[in-house]
């Protein structure tokens, strides 16, 4: 394989996949036609032209190209077989590059959403400057409760299974939640009802409502947290090494 073509794989991959949306004649058919009628060099030149500027639209049928290369090799046409296999390698690398770029874009989107949540839940500067006169008033979280343990667990949606929320309880009787994909201080929730809880800090406000559980573990969790799919499903208990309760903080109650 000509390694000098590798830097262009990302662009070539984009052209390749944009061509897939207009599925035309198979590329393997065009390559075979050129090799059999005009020779290997003509096929190489045509492939390079298509790869560089997507002048025409062909379906990059990778399996059929690999079979074509194997057939030429078995027939003893080594030059043609190697040329086709080189095309297979170039397309395969472009597909891999496109998949990696897609994955990187997804990770970047998740990190951006996590950063947005972190910024929204961070205490304002006036609450961190050490001035007692500028400390915000403590939120009334309602009475401490002893019936929260069944709500603990891991919650996620089918659409975004990697973006998981943990739910636990504080050691002084309040519900605590937080995202597992972001380095954010746990959210200390206020009770609004038996299965309904809220979080409020500055301009950030959201509500969690556990559903379908009764006295057992709930089946789901509805919420209005921006950037996170709703509802979430109960995925299971907290990990075994998770503490039985979250230590109470100075801001509790």
JOJO-V946353 format. One record per run of one state. SS is the DSSP state (h for helix, s for strand, l for the rest). FROM is the first residue (numbers start at 1). LEN is the number of residues. If there is no record, write none. Layout:
ss->SS from->FROM len->LEN
ss->SS from->FROM len->LEN
This chain:
ss->l from->1 len->2
ss->h from->3 len->18
ss->l from->21 len->5
ss->s from->26 len->1
ss->h from->27 len->12
ss->l from->39 len->1
ss->h from->40 len->14
ss->l from->54 len->5
ss->s from->59 len->1
ss->l from->60 len->2
ss->h from->62 len->13
ss->l from->75 len->3
ss->h from->78 len->44
ss->l from->122 len->3
ss->h from->125 len->3
ss->l from->128 len->4
ss->h from->132 len->3
ss->l from->135 len->14
ss->h from->149 len->3
ss->l from->152 len->1
ss->s from->153 len->4
ss->l from->157 len->8
ss->s from->165 len->6
ss->l from->171 len->4
ss->s from->175 len->5
ss->l from->180 len->7
ss->s from->187 len->2
ss->l from->189 len->1
ss->s from->190 len->2
ss->l from->192 len->4
ss->s from->196 len->6
ss->l from->202 len->2
ss->s from->204 len->8
ss->l from->212 len->8
ss->s from->220 len->4
ss->l from->224 len->8
ss->s from->232 len->5
ss->l from->237 len->9
ss->s from->246 len->1
ss->l from->247 len->7
